[in-house]
Amino acid sequence: MSTLVQHTEGEANTSAARADWAARENHAPTQELLARDSDAFLHQSLSSPCVATIAKAEGIWIEDTAGRRFMDFHGNSVHHIGYGHPRVVEAVKAQIDALPFSPRRFTNDVSVELAERLGQLAPDDLSKVLFTTGGSDANEVALKIARAATGRFKTISFWDAFHGAGFGAASVGGEATFRSHIAGPLMPGTEHVAPFHCYHCAYGHAGPDNCGLACASMVDYVLGREGDVAAVIAEPMRAVPVVPPKGYWKAVQDACHRYGALLIMDEIPTGLGKTGRMFAFDHDEIVPDIVTLGKALGGAMLPIAAVIARQDLDVCGDFAIGHYTHEKNPVTARAALATLDVIEDEGLVERADRLGTAAMDRLRGTLGDHPAVGDIRGRGLMFGVEIVKSRDTREVDHATAEKVYYACLEAGLSFKISAGSVLTLSPPLTISEDDLNRAMTIVEDAVQQVAD
């Protein structure tokens, strides 16, 4: 079951605004489906029980069981090309008829073609590929490769980062939601440091550039002190969203080279053009040792993720590092190939850069001086508006952000609140300029009405 409303991180599901929204939804079939969902699924934060439903998803739109339509500016980062793109639908249907499945120890032309295609898209000699069914597994495969290649087991990652819900991925991740309630220790050797845009930067205690590069120096410091780190794993741009300071990733990569650690870039939400480059790390003029992709790779239709590693990291041939039942599934591979075709043929990478720049420029012009707006930031079509109690202290304002969110939802725009109070706006790369402008008007009106 998908959820229409994405729960505000760090807050209980019983907030006043959410309860008010649910109370106004008196459509009997919707209430029945919500009750069935609550009864059938294990309950967990950010998922079940749900507070709304989805009956239809098409293009940039989602529709609930009561017939209300919303522009979806979240989509769990899978909908780069929108929902139900006809080229992907046609390709998947044809593939099901031609070859619906391939046992792992047999190969097939579709899966090989996808691996070759990803190797061609990735820069330098990133060209050895393994497929998984989800991003969490892809990140764990990347960590296994790093261990095998270096003979080390330690990692450095960042507080507040998300790399998946699996045990290993949660260990290197830094979000409390995926760590705090696991009884007993997580994986050993998973060291964490402050991310760029940490507390001191976010609350105005240091300039963002100076603070960010100081945080890069902390990676260098820990690499030197530990001395036996296999890999640094990170999101090239935090999906909060936060853009790294200029020179940050070059400094981190230089430190990795000095101490023999690999650099793994988790591009699962940011890759495939979302930030206005095919890979988000392209903005920072680096090439990692391993990159992981997922989410949008399946065309908002099927689950598939990928690990792309340097040629010389193909060192695990004598043992299993993935061994997934659907490792070479021709149907998911065909969906991914069709998705790549759409992104390239329709010029969506360049389009994301152009539309995202225009949208952020507009928001800075209309909301940049608003007392409740602390920052407007992002890259391409992944950007956000930070709602604060004070522009001086940048203290987050959970309550106001949630009110703005529900005002936008009433007006037909759905998105996610990140880090407690950042309106995180991530539309499909296929969105029309008219629809994007209409969404920006909804956000502007909601902030001005609710936060004034």
C-alpha positions in Angstrom: 0.0 0.0 0.0 1.4 3.4 -1.0 0.7 6.4 1.1 -0.4 9.8 -0.2 0.7 11.7 2.8 4.3 11.3 3.8 4.6 11.6 7.6 6.6 14.5 8.9 9.9 13.1 10.1 10.4 13.0 13.9 6.8 13.7 14.8 4.0 11.4 16.0 1.3 10.3 13.7 -1.3 12.0 16.0 -0.4 15.7 15.3 -3.3 18.1 15.2 -3.0 19.0 11.5 -2.9 15.3 10.5 -5.8 14.4 12.6 -7.8 17.3 11.2 -7.0 16.2 7.7 -8.1 12.6 8.4 -11.3 13.8 10.1 -12.4 15.7 7.0 -12.0 12.6 4.9 -15.4 11.0 5.3 -15.5 9.0 2.1 -16.6 5.6 3.2 -14.6 3.5 0.7 -11.5 5.4 1.7 -12.1 4.9 5.4 -12.7 1.2 4.8 -9.4 0.8 2.9 -7.5 2.7 5.5 -8.9 0.4 8.2 -8.0 -2.7 6.2 -4.5 -1.3 5.7 -4.0 -0.8 9.4 -5.3 -4.3 10.2 -3.2 -6.1 7.6 0.2 -4.4 7.8 2.8 -4.3 10.5 2.9 -0.7 11.9 6.0 1.4 11.5 7.0 5.0 11.3 6.6 6.7 7.9 4.4 3.9 6.6 1.4 2.0 8.0 -1.0 3.1 9.3 -1.7 5.4 6.4 -3.8 8.6 6.5 -4.8 8.6 2.8 -5.0 6.4 -0.2 -4.0 6.1 -3.8 -6.3 4.7 -6.5 -4.5 6.1 -9.6 -1.1 7.4 -10.6 -0.5 9.0 -14.0 2.1 11.5 -15.2 2.7 13.9 -12.3 -0.6 13.1 -10.8 -1.9 10.8 -8.0 -5.6 10.4 -7.3 -7.2 9.0 -4.1 -10.2 6.8 -3.7 -12.4 9.8 -3.3 -11.4 11.2 -6.7 -9.2 14.0 -5.4 -6.1 14.7 -7.6 -2.7 15.9 -6.4 0.5 16.9 -8.1 3.1 14.5 -6.6 6.3 16.3 -5.7 7.7 13.4 -3.7 7.0 10.0 -5.3 9.6 8.3 -3.1 12.1 9.6 -5.8 11.0 7.0 -8.3 9.0 9.1 -10.6 11.7 11.0 -12.6 9.7 10.3 -15.9 6.3 10.4 -14.2 3.9 7.6 -13.5 2.9 5.1 -16.2 5.1 6.5 -19.0 3.6 4.9 -22.2 7.1 3.9 -23.5 7.9 2.0 -20.3 4.4 0.4 -20.2 4.8 -0.8 -23.8 8.3 -2.1 -23.2 7.4 -4.0 -20.1 4.3 -5.6 -21.7 6.3 -6.7 -24.7 9.1 -8.1 -22.5 6.6 -10.1 -20.4 5.4 -11.8 -23.6 9.0 -12.4 -24.9 10.8 -13.5 -21.8 9.2 -13.0 -18.3 12.0 -14.3 -16.1 15.6 -15.5 -16.2 17.1 -17.8 -13.5 20.2 -16.1 -12.0 22.8 -18.6 -13.4 21.5 -18.0 -17.0 22.1 -14.7 -18.8 19.8 -12.8 -21.2 20.3 -10.1 -23.7 18.2 -7.5 -21.9 20.1 -7.6 -18.6 23.5 -7.6 -20.4 22.4 -4.6 -22.5 21.3 -2.7 -19.3 24.7 -3.4 -17.6 26.5 -2.2 -20.7 24.4 0.9 -20.9 25.0 1.9 -17.3 28.7 1.3 -17.8 28.6 3.7 -20.8 26.7 6.3 -18.9 29.0 6.3 -15.9 32.3 8.3 -16.2 35.8 6.9 -16.5 36.1 3.2 -15.8 33.0 2.8 -13.7 31.7 -0.1 -15.8 31.3 -3.3 -13.8 27.7 -3.8 -12.7 25.5 -5.9 -10.4 21.7 -5.5 -10.1 19.6 -5.8 -7.0 15.9 -5.3 -6.3 16.4 -2.3 -4.0 18.8 0.5 -3.0 19.4 -0.9 0.4 20.8 -4.1 -1.1 22.8 -2.2 -3.6 24.5 -0.2 -0.9 25.3 -3.4 1.0 26.8 -5.0 -2.1 29.0 -1.9 -2.5 30.2 -2.2 1.1 31.0 -5.9 0.5 33.1 -5.0 -2.5 34.9 -2.4 -0.5 35.7 -4.9 2.2 36.9 -7.5 -0.3 39.0 -5.0 -2.3 40.7 -3.4 0.8 40.8 -6.2 3.3 39.3 -3.8 5.8 35.8 -3.6 7.4 35.4 -0.1 8.8 33.4 2.6 7.2 32.8 6.3 7.6 29.4 7.8 6.9 27.4 10.7 8.0 24.8 11.4 10.7 21.4 12.2 9.2 22.2 10.2 6.1 19.9 7.5 4.7 21.3 4.4 2.9 18.4 1.9 3.3 16.6 -0.1 5.8 18.6 -3.3 5.7 20.8 -4.2 8.7 24.0 -3.1 7.0 22.5 -0.1 5.4 21.0 1.1 8.6 24.3 0.6 10.3 26.0 3.1 8.0 23.0 5.3 7.8 22.5 8.1 10.3 18.8 8.6 10.6 17.5 7.8 14.1 14.2 6.4 12.7 16.2 3.4 11.2 18.6 3.0 14.1 17.2 3.9 17.5 14.9 1.0 18.1 17.1 -1.9 17.0 18.0 -3.9 20.1 21.7 -4.6 20.5 24.6 -3.4 18.4 24.5 -2.7 14.7 27.4 -3.6 12.4 30.8 -2.9 14.0 33.2 -0.4 12.6 30.6 2.0 11.2 32.0 5.3 12.2 29.9 8.5 11.7 30.9 12.1 11.3 28.9 15.4 11.0 27.6 16.0 7.5 28.0 19.3 5.6 25.3 21.7 6.8 25.5 20.3 10.3 24.1 21.9 13.5 26.6 24.8 13.6 26.0 25.7 10.0 22.2 25.3 10.1 21.9 27.4 13.2 24.1 30.2 12.0 27.1 29.5 14.3 29.5 29.3 11.3 29.4 30.3 7.6 28.2 27.4 5.5 31.3 27.3 3.3 33.7 27.3 6.2 31.7 24.9 8.2 31.3 22.5 5.3 35.0 22.4 4.6 35.7 21.9 8.3 33.4 18.9 8.1 35.4 17.6 5.2 38.5 17.9 7.3 36.8 15.8 10.0 36.5 13.0 7.4 40.3 13.3 6.8 40.9 13.3 10.6 38.9 10.2 11.2 40.4 8.4 8.3 43.8 9.1 9.6 43.0 8.1 13.2 41.3 4.9 12.3 43.9 4.0 9.7 42.0 1.0 8.4 38.8 2.2 6.8 37.5 0.4 3.8 35.1 3.0 2.5 33.4 6.4 2.9 29.8 6.1 1.8 27.7 9.1 1.3 24.9 10.9 -0.6 26.5 13.4 -3.0 23.7 15.8 -2.2 21.7 15.3 0.9 18.0 14.8 0.0 16.9 17.1 2.7 17.9 18.8 0.3 21.3 20.3 1.1 24.0 21.1 -1.5 27.6 20.4 -0.5 29.9 23.4 -0.3 32.2 24.0 -3.3 35.3 21.8 -3.0 33.8 19.5 -0.3 33.8 16.2 -2.2 37.2 16.9 -3.8 38.6 17.3 -0.2 36.9 14.1 0.9 38.1 12.1 -2.1 41.7 13.4 -1.6 41.5 12.1 2.0 40.3 8.7 0.7 43.2 8.5 -1.7 45.7 9.4 1.1 44.4 6.6 3.4 43.5 3.9 0.9 39.7 4.1 1.4 37.2 3.8 -1.4 34.5 6.5 -2.0 31.0 5.1 -2.5 28.4 7.5 -3.8 24.8 6.7 -3.0 22.9 8.2 -6.0 19.7 6.2 -5.4 17.5 9.3 -5.0 19.7 11.9 -6.8 20.9 10.0 -9.9 19.6 9.8 -13.5 19.2 13.5 -14.0 17.2 14.7 -11.0 19.8 17.4 -10.0 20.4 18.6 -13.6 23.3 16.3 -14.2 23.1 12.5 -15.0 24.9 11.9 -11.7 24.8 14.4 -8.8 28.5 14.0 -8.2 29.1 15.4 -11.7 28.4 18.9 -10.1 31.5 18.4 -7.9 34.0 17.3 -10.5 34.8 13.9 -8.9 34.4 10.3 -9.9 33.8 7.8 -7.0 35.1 4.3 -6.9 31.6 2.8 -6.7 28.2 4.3 -7.4 24.7 2.9 -6.5 21.5 3.7 -8.4 17.9 2.7 -7.7 14.4 4.2 -7.2 13.8 5.9 -10.6 15.8 3.3 -12.5 12.6 1.2 -12.7 10.6 3.9 -14.3 8.2 4.4 -11.3 6.9 0.9 -12.1 9.3 -1.9 -11.1 11.9 -2.4 -8.4 15.5 -2.4 -9.6 18.8 -1.0 -8.3 22.3 -1.2 -9.6 25.9 -1.1 -8.3 28.5 0.3 -10.7 32.1 -0.2 -9.8 35.6 0.4 -11.2 37.0 -2.4 -13.4 39.7 -3.2 -10.9 37.2 -3.7 -8.2 35.9 -6.9 -9.8 37.5 -9.0 -7.1 34.7 -11.0 -5.7 34.4 -13.8 -8.2 35.1 -16.6 -5.8 32.2 -15.9 -3.4 28.7 -14.4 -3.5 28.1 -10.7 -2.9 24.5 -10.4 -4.0 23.1 -13.7 -5.3 19.7 -12.2 -5.8 16.8 -14.2 -7.3 16.0 -11.3 -9.6 19.6 -10.3 -10.3 19.1 -10.6 -14.1 15.4 -10.2 -14.4 14.6 -9.3 -18.0 11.4 -7.4 -17.2 12.9 -5.1 -14.6 15.9 -4.6 -16.9 13.6 -3.7 -19.8 11.8 -1.1 -17.6 15.2 0.4 -16.8 16.3 0.5 -20.4 13.1 2.2 -21.4 13.5 4.7 -18.6 17.0 5.6 -19.8 15.7 6.0 -23.3 13.1 8.4 -22.1 15.6 10.4 -20.1 18.0 10.7 -23.0 15.5 11.1 -25.9 13.4 13.8 -24.1 16.4 15.7 -22.8 15.3 15.4 -19.2 18.6 16.0 -17.6 19.1 19.4 -19.2 15.4 20.1 -18.6 15.7 19.4 -14.8 18.6 21.9 -14.7 16.6 24.6 -16.5 13.3 24.2 -14.7 14.8 23.7 -11.3 16.9 26.9 -11.6 13.8 28.9 -12.7 11.7 27.5 -9.9 14.3 28.3 -7.2 14.9 31.8 -8.6 11.2 32.4 -8.5 10.8 31.2 -4.9 13.8 33.3 -3.8 12.1 36.3 -5.3 8.8 35.7 -3.7 9.7 34.0 -0.4 13.4 34.8 0.1 12.7 37.7 2.5 9.8 36.1 4.3 10.5 35.9 8.1 9.5 32.3 8.3 11.8 31.1 5.4 15.3 30.3 6.5 16.7 29.0 3.2 15.7 28.0 -0.3 18.1 25.5 -1.7 18.7 22.6 -4.0 19.9 21.4 -7.4 17.8 20.8 -10.5 14.3 19.5 -9.6 15.2 18.6 -6.1 14.8 21.7 -4.0 13.3 22.8 -0.7 12.0 25.7 1.4 13.1 25.7 5.0 10.5 26.9 7.5 12.0 28.5 10.6 10.9 30.3 13.8 13.6 32.9 13.3 15.8 33.8 10.3 18.5 34.7 12.8 18.7 31.4 14.7 17.4 29.2 11.9 15.5 27.2 14.5 13.2 24.8 12.8 9.4 25.3 13.0 7.7 21.9 12.8 4.2 23.2 13.5 4.2 25.9 10.8 5.8 23.6 8.3 3.1 21.0 8.8 0.3 23.7 8.5 1.9 24.8 5.2 2.0 21.2 4.1 -1.6 20.6 4.7 -2.6 23.9 3.1 -0.7 22.8 0.0 -2.3 19.4 0.1 -5.8 21.0 0.2 -4.8 23.0 -2.9 -3.7 19.8 -4.8 0.0 19.6 -4.1 1.7 16.7 -2.3 5.3 16.6 -1.1 7.4 15.5 1.8 8.6 17.5 4.8 12.3 16.7 5.6 14.4 17.4 8.6 11.3 18.5 10.5 10.6 21.7 8.6 11.9 21.6 5.0 9.2 21.6 2.3 11.0 19.2 0.0 9.9 19.6 -3.6 10.9 16.9 -6.1 8.6 16.8 -9.1 9.0 14.5 -12.1 11.5 15.7 -14.8 8.6 15.5 -17.3 6.5 18.2 -15.5 5.1 21.0 -17.8 6.2 24.5 -17.1 2.6 25.5 -16.5 2.1 22.8 -13.8 5.4 23.7 -12.2 4.4 27.4 -12.0 1.1 26.4 -10.6 2.8 24.3 -7.9 5.1 27.2 -7.0 2.0 29.5 -6.6 0.4 27.0 -4.3 3.6 26.9 -2.1 3.9 30.7 -2.1 0.3 31.2 -1.2 0.4 28.6 1.6 3.6 30.1 3.2 2.2 33.6 3.0 -1.2 32.7 4.4 -0.1 30.3 7.1 3.2 31.8 8.2 2.2 35.5 8.2 
